[in-house]
Amino acid sequence: MAVVSLPAPQNGSSPTTPVHRVGEQAFDIVADIGDVALFSALTLAWLVRRRTRWSVLIPNFYAIGVMSVPVVAITGTFIGMVLAVQAHSQFAMMGLATRLGSVINISLVKELGPVLAATMLAGRVGSAMSAELGTMRVTEQIDALTALGTNPIHYLVVPRFLACFLLIPLLTLMADFMGVIGGAVVSTQLMMVDSFAYWQHSREYVGGLDLFAGVFKSFFFGAAIALISCHRGFHSKAGAEGVGKAATEAFVYSFIAILFLDFTIGIAWNAVYKAIWPQSAGLL
């Protein structure tokens, strides 16, 4: 039986077979996940170890929270309007146009509001944080902080983490509110759905737990955005290309994390809900 030999590496370089390349990529992915986990653990350790000054928190709260209100409000409004336009024809064919409010509003408060608010935050804030910290890494400002005796994670990462973690629920509520208003205006004013029936069915099918489910998920989204974006910035490579790549990776990885967390938390939430209220299992 013939033996197939693999090409040997030349000049001390690593093997270039497909199997080796897949192995290297898998190893790099595992190493990156471990590095992010260690970075997150250090951030949480400094969060509880030392109190962060308000003079550092307030500028981050303003840049991350206040400056994100317009884009989140506009996004939420148009999502509600688009849902109303797309769903009305299908519901009207079945004679269920008055139930349009329940579908639009429960979709907004449980899924679309939190996910889109987090996505807008990742695009507007996550990339900016990564680029800012990446520039500080390239220009050795982070090394200068370490030389001066200041922990860079406590000084740079913790305030950004707190701003994202604490303010994204408020941005989620803003997106929910604007989406509900946008959907109601289009449904009742353009599609001529009865206003009383629209809000009556919304009240019957959308409860406080549905709103809490979306806000609860947003805490995890904000934490993931802050940790991933700051980690990419801290490990940015030299040059403008490295900073740009770090900003791009921050948004892409944050978006993947948002979708993954939305899926896993949704499954866990439904399991807990069914365990507490078994009679509602068929309604989820």
Secondary structure as GFF3:
##gff-version 3
##sequence-region A 1 284
A	DSSP	alpha_helix	18	49	.	.	.	ID=ss1
A	DSSP	alpha_helix	54	64	.	.	.	ID=ss2
A	DSSP	three_ten_helix	66	68	.	.	.	ID=ss3
A	DSSP	alpha_helix	69	93	.	.	.	ID=ss4
A	DSSP	three_ten_helix	97	99	.	.	.	ID=ss5
A	DSSP	alpha_helix	100	107	.	.	.	ID=ss6
A	DSSP	pi_helix	108	112	.	.	.	ID=ss7
A	DSSP	alpha_helix	113	121	.	.	.	ID=ss8
A	DSSP	pi_helix	122	126	.	.	.	ID=ss9
A	DSSP	alpha_helix	127	138	.	.	.	ID=ss10
A	DSSP	alpha_helix	141	147	.	.	.	ID=ss11
A	DSSP	alpha_helix	152	152	.	.	.	ID=ss12
A	DSSP	pi_helix	153	157	.	.	.	ID=ss13
A	DSSP	alpha_helix	158	185	.	.	.	ID=ss14
A	DSSP	pi_helix	186	190	.	.	.	ID=ss15
A	DSSP	alpha_helix	195	205	.	.	.	ID=ss16
A	DSSP	alpha_helix	208	234	.	.	.	ID=ss17
A	DSSP	alpha_helix	239	276	.	.	.	ID=ss18
A	DSSP	three_ten_helix	278	283	.	.	.	ID=ss19
###
